[in-house]
């Protein structure tokens, strides 16, 4: 069943106007599942998701639920930076896990959220620091990863980062959100998402 919380941009329903799906290739359900299930690690899976959604790898987050905490599997810089208590009232990932619903925010800076993880810079070529894009998340999709018994295994998030709302790129659409929900179902079958059980 498809349930979503949508935070429109400037009172306009997401998906109207410019399409966020323009950069993302069309993908059928079985192809998407096959690509993600065959990814053997969080890094490989994130690379596939990055390609599928037309975003940079640092705009993908994979979190696994372990003992009441959401722990980052990717990006690796966040794996050692801490975890998110499932009871957090300010973390979108925790809200996604507790409600078990997909969420879309096309003006994420207006949403009350824990931004501590946005301060961690992605690794990159140290000689080309200026080429690294800003860490501010302006647009975000979040989906729970659920097993067959509807138990939360983790959360997957896809974002658009930028200096401002415009430079962050196009809005995510409802098609993008449905594709994320399919990706979350495929991730439920991947071994590294189940390792925390």
Backbone bond lengths (Angstrom), bond angles and torsions (degrees), N, CA, C in turn:
res aa  C-N    CA-C-N  psi(-1)  N-CA   C-N-CA  omega(-1)  CA-C   N-CA-C  phi
1 X - - - 1.434 - - 1.516 108.69 -
2 X 1.316 117.75 136.85 1.453 122.99 -176.65 1.517 109.40 -98.52
3 X 1.334 116.16 111.24 1.458 122.32 176.01 1.506 107.74 -123.82
4 X 1.312 117.85 137.86 1.463 119.36 -178.48 1.504 111.10 -145.92
5 X 1.311 114.19 148.81 1.458 121.00 169.27 1.512 104.82 -107.09
6 X 1.290 117.28 122.47 1.455 121.24 -176.66 1.513 109.29 -116.86
7 X 1.331 114.35 127.96 1.453 120.40 176.38 1.522 106.59 -105.66
8 X 1.333 118.02 103.12 1.454 120.54 -176.58 1.531 112.20 -70.18
9 X 1.299 115.82 159.88 1.458 122.64 177.43 1.518 108.12 -97.11
10 X 1.319 116.05 121.45 1.458 121.95 178.36 1.524 112.30 49.74
11 X 1.318 116.04 48.66 1.463 123.55 177.84 1.517 113.83 59.12
12 X 1.324 117.27 20.74 1.458 121.00 176.89 1.515 107.13 -111.96
13 X 1.317 117.52 129.98 1.458 121.22 -179.82 1.518 109.71 -61.74
14 X 1.318 115.80 131.68 1.453 120.86 178.11 1.521 109.22 -58.27
15 X 1.318 114.70 145.11 1.450 119.51 178.34 1.515 111.79 100.02
16 X 1.320 118.01 -15.46 1.454 120.59 176.19 1.518 107.36 -92.32
17 X 1.292 117.46 139.52 1.456 119.27 -178.27 1.514 109.61 91.83
18 X 1.338 116.77 -129.58 1.456 119.81 -176.76 1.514 111.00 -72.39
19 X 1.293 115.79 146.64 1.464 121.09 -177.07 1.507 111.27 -103.83
20 X 1.345 116.39 129.43 1.450 121.84 175.73 1.515 111.29 -76.11
21 X 1.313 116.98 -14.00 1.456 120.31 -176.62 1.524 112.18 -83.62
22 X 1.325 117.78 -4.72 1.456 120.28 -175.83 1.522 112.50 -57.57
23 X 1.335 117.66 -39.21 1.455 120.77 -177.31 1.531 112.07 -85.03
24 X 1.311 117.24 -17.45 1.465 120.55 -176.45 1.520 109.87 -90.82
25 X 1.330 117.38 128.72 1.461 119.25 -179.94 1.518 111.74 -69.73
26 X 1.334 114.99 148.93 1.465 119.57 176.75 1.531 108.08 -67.06
27 X 1.303 115.99 141.05 1.456 120.47 -175.40 1.509 108.40 -146.21
28 X 1.328 116.64 132.58 1.452 117.60 176.64 1.526 109.59 -84.29
29 X 1.306 114.59 165.37 1.473 120.72 -173.63 1.531 112.39 -59.68
30 X 1.321 117.47 -46.36 1.461 119.65 -176.64 1.528 111.46 -67.27
31 X 1.336 117.42 -36.51 1.465 120.10 177.96 1.526 110.32 -66.52
32 X 1.321 116.31 -41.99 1.459 120.28 178.63 1.524 110.43 -61.85
33 X 1.312 117.38 -47.18 1.466 121.36 179.38 1.524 111.05 -60.55
34 X 1.311 116.50 -44.45 1.460 120.98 -178.88 1.530 110.93 -61.32
35 X 1.333 116.75 -44.47 1.462 120.57 -179.16 1.520 111.61 -62.92
36 X 1.321 117.42 -43.22 1.464 119.91 -176.70 1.530 112.15 -76.49
37 X 1.309 117.37 -37.92 1.470 120.28 179.95 1.525 110.25 -66.16
38 X 1.330 117.28 -34.63 1.461 121.07 179.77 1.525 113.19 -77.46
39 X 1.315 118.01 -11.70 1.463 120.87 176.79 1.528 107.49 -73.97
40 X 1.295 117.25 119.61 1.462 120.80 -172.38 1.514 115.66 -85.91
41 X 1.316 117.83 -11.42 1.459 120.12 -176.89 1.524 109.47 -140.72
42 X 1.341 117.03 163.10 1.470 119.30 175.68 1.531 112.00 -58.32
43 X 1.325 117.58 -35.95 1.466 121.35 -179.79 1.524 110.87 -65.20
44 X 1.346 116.52 -45.87 1.468 120.61 179.06 1.529 110.79 -65.57
45 X 1.305 116.16 -40.61 1.462 121.15 179.19 1.526 110.32 -63.31
46 X 1.317 116.60 -43.90 1.466 121.16 179.35 1.520 111.16 -64.56
47 X 1.329 117.29 -36.41 1.464 120.59 176.54 1.528 110.16 -63.26
48 X 1.340 116.87 -42.42 1.468 120.76 176.92 1.530 110.87 -63.03
49 X 1.330 116.05 -46.01 1.468 120.07 179.69 1.523 110.85 -62.30
50 X 1.314 116.71 -39.37 1.457 121.75 177.94 1.529 110.28 -59.20
51 X 1.321 116.21 -44.09 1.457 121.15 178.73 1.529 111.42 -67.53
52 X 1.325 116.13 -43.54 1.468 121.07 -178.24 1.529 111.80 -62.13
53 X 1.344 116.20 -41.17 1.468 120.07 -176.63 1.524 113.50 -95.30
54 X 1.310 117.57 -2.90 1.462 120.47 178.61 1.519 112.49 66.42
55 X 1.330 116.74 38.12 1.466 121.66 178.66 1.527 109.07 -123.16
56 X 1.328 116.57 167.76 1.460 120.87 175.70 1.527 109.59 -75.63
57 X 1.322 117.17 157.41 1.465 120.28 -178.33 1.524 112.39 -62.05
58 X 1.335 118.22 -29.64 1.471 119.18 179.05 1.528 112.12 -77.30
59 X 1.337 117.06 2.84 1.462 121.47 175.87 1.537 111.36 -103.11
60 X 1.326 115.86 12.02 1.463 123.10 176.37 1.525 108.34 -115.01
61 X 1.330 117.08 136.55 1.467 121.18 173.62 1.522 108.58 -130.70
62 X 1.323 115.47 131.88 1.464 122.56 174.13 1.516 107.40 -118.30
63 X 1.332 116.78 125.02 1.462 121.54 179.32 1.522 108.85 -125.48
64 X 1.333 116.17 140.93 1.461 122.08 178.06 1.522 108.45 -115.51
65 X 1.330 116.31 137.81 1.459 121.67 178.69 1.526 109.65 -83.37
66 X 1.336 115.53 123.08 1.462 122.31 177.46 1.519 109.12 -138.30
67 X 1.314 117.23 117.93 1.469 122.40 176.16 1.530 113.33 50.47
68 X 1.316 115.88 46.04 1.459 120.53 176.66 1.520 115.00 79.52
69 X 1.335 117.49 6.58 1.459 122.06 179.24 1.519 110.17 -122.67
70 X 1.327 116.32 137.80 1.461 121.24 172.22 1.523 106.92 -88.89
71 X 1.323 116.38 117.84 1.467 121.82 -177.80 1.520 108.99 -110.39
72 X 1.334 115.41 134.04 1.454 120.93 -179.98 1.527 110.45 -70.08
73 X 1.321 115.80 127.78 1.459 121.85 168.77 1.523 109.38 -95.79
74 X 1.334 115.14 -31.56 1.451 123.00 177.85 1.515 108.36 -153.49
75 X 1.324 119.09 139.50 1.449 129.29 1.62 1.532 112.36 -69.47
76 X 1.313 114.52 148.69 1.463 119.56 -175.03 1.522 112.32 -62.13
77 X 1.338 117.98 -28.54 1.469 121.03 178.52 1.526 111.07 -61.65
78 X 1.326 117.25 -28.28 1.461 120.67 -178.70 1.527 112.50 -88.80
79 X 1.331 117.12 -15.30 1.465 120.38 -179.14 1.526 111.17 -60.89
80 X 1.314 117.14 -34.57 1.463 120.47 -179.96 1.524 112.30 -98.83
81 X 1.321 117.37 -0.70 1.469 120.84 -176.28 1.522 112.95 -85.54
82 X 1.312 118.06 -12.21 1.456 119.87 -179.14 1.511 111.50 137.05
83 X 1.304 115.23 -173.91 1.457 121.29 -179.81 1.523 108.74 -138.85
84 X 1.317 115.35 172.03 1.468 121.42 -176.12 1.526 108.63 -116.36
85 X 1.316 117.38 119.43 1.471 118.91 175.73 1.528 109.69 -63.60
86 X 1.309 117.16 136.36 1.453 121.72 -179.94 1.530 111.01 -61.55
87 X 1.329 116.17 -21.66 1.468 121.62 -179.82 1.527 113.15 -85.09
88 X 1.340 118.50 -0.46 1.460 121.78 -178.09 1.526 110.74 -59.35
89 X 1.321 115.10 133.28 1.464 119.23 178.57 1.527 112.04 -91.36
90 X 1.347 117.81 -7.88 1.458 119.78 -177.88 1.523 114.10 -112.71
91 X 1.315 118.18 -8.83 1.462 120.43 -178.49 1.529 110.60 -92.25
92 X 1.317 116.04 123.80 1.459 120.91 179.49 1.527 110.42 -62.15
93 X 1.324 117.76 -38.78 1.469 120.46 179.79 1.526 110.86 -60.40
94 X 1.323 117.32 -41.09 1.469 120.98 178.16 1.529 110.02 -65.15
95 X 1.327 116.73 -41.72 1.469 120.60 178.36 1.525 110.69 -62.36
96 X 1.323 116.23 -42.36 1.464 120.99 177.92 1.527 110.61 -60.00
97 X 1.330 115.81 -43.55 1.471 120.18 -178.47 1.523 111.52 -67.79
98 X 1.323 117.96 -41.04 1.462 119.62 -176.26 1.527 112.43 -75.50
99 X 1.340 117.41 -34.10 1.468 119.53 179.83 1.525 112.42 -86.70
100 X 1.330 116.24 -18.98 1.471 122.50 -177.57 1.524 112.14 58.95
101 X 1.340 115.90 34.92 1.466 121.47 179.89 1.520 110.24 -124.77
102 X 1.333 115.43 147.32 1.457 120.24 174.21 1.526 108.44 -74.73
103 X 1.325 115.33 150.18 1.466 120.20 -178.54 1.517 109.88 -136.44
104 X 1.328 116.64 148.88 1.455 123.10 179.34 1.519 108.66 -136.59
105 X 1.328 115.74 129.41 1.467 121.75 178.84 1.525 108.16 -131.78
106 X 1.329 117.51 114.45 1.457 120.73 178.59 1.527 112.65 -98.45
107 X 1.318 116.63 7.17 1.461 122.27 171.38 1.521 106.62 -145.21
108 X 1.328 115.33 63.47 1.454 122.72 -170.60 1.529 113.78 -63.52
109 X 1.312 117.96 -26.89 1.465 119.54 -179.52 1.526 111.89 -65.33
110 X 1.310 117.68 -18.88 1.470 121.28 177.29 1.530 112.88 -86.96
111 X 1.329 116.76 -7.66 1.452 121.86 -178.14 1.529 109.18 -91.06
112 X 1.330 116.05 130.16 1.458 119.82 175.91 1.527 107.42 -64.47
113 X 1.337 115.67 120.85 1.462 119.45 -178.06 1.525 110.66 -155.83
114 X 1.313 115.44 159.12 1.460 121.26 176.02 1.523 107.64 -75.85
115 X 1.321 117.33 116.62 1.464 120.41 -175.12 1.522 113.03 -105.68
116 X 1.311 117.61 8.57 1.465 120.54 -177.17 1.520 112.23 -57.36
117 X 1.341 118.04 -36.29 1.454 120.30 -177.38 1.531 112.13 -74.23
118 X 1.326 117.69 -17.50 1.463 120.64 176.64 1.522 111.53 -72.69
119 X 1.323 117.76 -16.30 1.463 120.68 -179.77 1.524 112.26 -80.61
120 X 1.322 117.69 -13.27 1.469 121.85 179.29 1.519 107.77 -82.23
121 X 1.310 116.51 123.07 1.472 121.16 -178.27 1.521 110.51 -84.18
122 X 1.337 117.10 141.28 1.459 119.76 176.71 1.519 109.82 -68.70
123 X 1.324 116.25 151.64 1.459 118.80 177.03 1.514 108.03 -73.44
124 X 1.277 115.01 155.53 1.461 120.34 179.77 1.503 108.47 -172.03
125 X 1.300 115.83 -173.31 1.449 121.09 178.54 1.519 108.61 -67.10
126 X 1.301 117.21 114.51 1.467 121.94 -175.84 1.526 111.76 -62.07
127 X 1.342 118.73 -24.51 1.456 121.33 179.29 1.520 111.37 -75.68
128 X 1.292 116.89 -16.56 1.463 120.63 -175.35 1.527 110.35 -121.19
129 X 1.333 116.24 49.20 1.466 121.51 -177.75 1.521 112.24 -56.39
130 X 1.336 117.43 -37.10 1.459 119.90 -176.11 1.518 112.24 -69.56
131 X 1.329 117.72 -19.60 1.461 120.78 179.42 1.522 111.20 -76.14
132 X 1.337 116.90 -18.00 1.462 119.23 178.22 1.520 109.07 -68.81
133 X 1.310 115.01 134.96 1.460 119.86 -178.63 1.517 110.01 -81.62
134 X 1.310 117.14 162.75 1.467 120.27 -179.32 1.520 112.00 -66.38
135 X 1.323 115.29 158.85 1.456 120.61 -176.17 1.524 112.78 -93.82
136 X 1.321 119.30 -0.63 1.460 120.75 -177.12 1.524 110.68 -71.35
137 X 1.319 115.12 121.77 1.459 121.09 178.09 1.531 108.15 -85.40
138 X 1.321 115.62 121.71 1.463 120.80 178.88 1.521 112.60 -105.20
139 X 1.324 117.07 -26.33 1.461 121.69 -178.98 1.517 107.65 -137.89
140 X 1.337 116.64 138.08 1.462 119.94 -173.77 1.519 111.44 -147.21
141 X 1.339 114.68 139.44 1.458 121.93 168.09 1.522 106.57 -120.27
142 X 1.319 116.75 141.79 1.454 121.93 -177.33 1.524 108.73 -138.88
143 X 1.337 116.38 135.57 1.475 120.32 -179.09 1.521 110.07 -140.53
144 X 1.333 116.36 141.07 1.461 118.99 175.46 1.525 110.66 -77.42
145 X 1.322 116.15 146.85 1.461 121.97 172.60 1.525 104.83 -101.87
146 X 1.332 116.35 113.62 1.461 122.59 -174.29 1.519 110.81 -115.87
147 X 1.334 116.59 141.33 1.462 118.88 174.61 1.531 109.45 -82.15
148 X 1.312 116.77 -177.89 1.476 120.65 -176.66 1.521 113.17 -63.69
149 X 1.327 116.84 -24.26 1.465 121.37 178.74 1.528 111.56 -90.23
150 X 1.334 117.44 11.26 1.463 124.26 179.16 1.533 112.02 67.96
151 X 1.324 117.21 24.69 1.463 122.38 176.15 1.530 108.40 -90.21
152 X 1.335 116.50 137.03 1.458 121.30 -177.82 1.525 110.32 -73.39
153 X 1.340 115.60 124.39 1.460 122.24 174.43 1.524 110.68 -97.08
154 X 1.333 115.68 -29.65 1.452 119.96 -177.69 1.512 111.65 173.85
155 X 1.323 115.20 -160.58 1.465 122.09 -178.25 1.525 108.31 -141.89
156 X 1.319 115.38 143.30 1.462 121.67 172.77 1.517 107.68 -118.17
157 X 1.336 116.38 137.12 1.461 121.10 178.77 1.525 109.81 -132.06
158 X 1.326 115.03 141.45 1.459 122.82 175.21 1.520 106.27 -125.88
159 X 1.328 116.56 132.60 1.456 119.70 -176.74 1.521 111.51 -132.26
160 X 1.319 114.07 167.64 1.464 123.18 167.48 1.518 105.36 -120.23
161 X 1.335 116.07 123.79 1.459 121.58 179.07 1.524 108.98 -108.36
162 X 1.327 115.07 154.77 1.456 118.93 177.75 1.510 111.53 -176.08
163 X 1.331 115.08 179.99 1.460 121.13 176.96 1.523 110.86 -73.98
164 X 1.339 115.64 -31.37 1.452 122.17 179.07 1.530 107.89 -152.74
165 X 1.318 116.33 179.25 1.461 121.06 -176.52 1.526 111.68 -59.08
166 X 1.324 117.08 -41.18 1.457 120.69 -177.88 1.530 111.38 -68.23
167 X 1.332 117.46 -45.93 1.470 119.98 -177.54 1.525 112.34 -70.74
168 X 1.333 117.30 -13.87 1.468 120.56 178.66 1.521 112.29 -74.40
169 X 1.323 117.60 -10.22 1.457 120.02 176.67 1.511 112.92 99.53
170 X 1.333 115.71 -170.79 1.464 120.57 -174.16 1.526 112.46 -70.87
171 X 1.312 114.80 157.14 1.463 120.63 175.21 1.521 110.04 -63.49
172 X 1.330 115.42 150.10 1.454 120.19 168.68 1.524 107.76 -73.80
173 X 1.323 116.11 150.62 1.460 121.36 -178.57 1.530 110.10 -112.95
174 X 1.313 115.35 172.14 1.462 119.62 175.18 1.529 110.96 -64.32
175 X 1.333 117.63 -32.16 1.471 120.37 174.98 1.527 110.23 -63.18
176 X 1.336 117.26 -41.43 1.468 121.16 176.78 1.527 110.05 -60.61
177 X 1.314 115.97 -42.00 1.465 120.76 -178.36 1.529 110.82 -65.91
178 X 1.326 116.69 -39.88 1.469 119.85 177.10 1.525 110.75 -65.86
179 X 1.340 116.85 -38.54 1.462 120.61 176.85 1.530 110.07 -63.83
180 X 1.329 117.57 -38.04 1.465 121.21 177.73 1.522 110.72 -65.23
181 X 1.319 116.55 -38.97 1.465 120.22 178.04 1.532 110.65 -63.35
182 X 1.329 117.25 -39.73 1.467 120.74 175.74 1.527 111.03 -65.06
183 X 1.328 116.77 -40.13 1.467 120.91 178.25 1.525 110.24 -62.53
184 X 1.326 117.36 -40.57 1.467 121.68 179.66 1.532 110.12 -63.17
185 X 1.330 117.39 -39.06 1.470 120.68 177.98 1.520 110.64 -65.04
186 X 1.324 117.03 -39.45 1.464 120.36 177.87 1.524 110.68 -67.32
187 X 1.322 117.43 -39.89 1.468 121.13 -179.88 1.521 112.29 -63.06
188 X 1.313 117.60 -27.33 1.453 120.91 178.93 1.524 111.77 -62.26
189 X 1.323 117.24 -18.98 1.459 121.84 -178.86 1.530 112.66 -95.39
190 X 1.328 117.18 -4.03 1.456 121.58 -176.06 1.533 109.82 -87.61
191 X 1.314 116.20 135.72 1.469 122.09 -175.30 1.510 115.19 -56.36
192 X 1.338 118.29 -41.41 1.470 118.83 -176.36 1.526 112.71 -68.85
193 X 1.316 118.74 -19.40 1.463 120.09 175.93 1.518 110.85 -78.94
194 X 1.313 118.17 -23.39 1.461 122.78 -178.36 1.523 113.01 -93.90
195 X 1.308 117.98 -8.02 1.469 122.07 -174.05 1.530 112.98 -62.96
196 X 1.311 117.57 -22.85 1.472 120.19 -178.56 1.505 113.92 -82.54
197 X 1.339 117.37 0.02 1.458 120.17 -175.96 1.502 112.49 -87.37
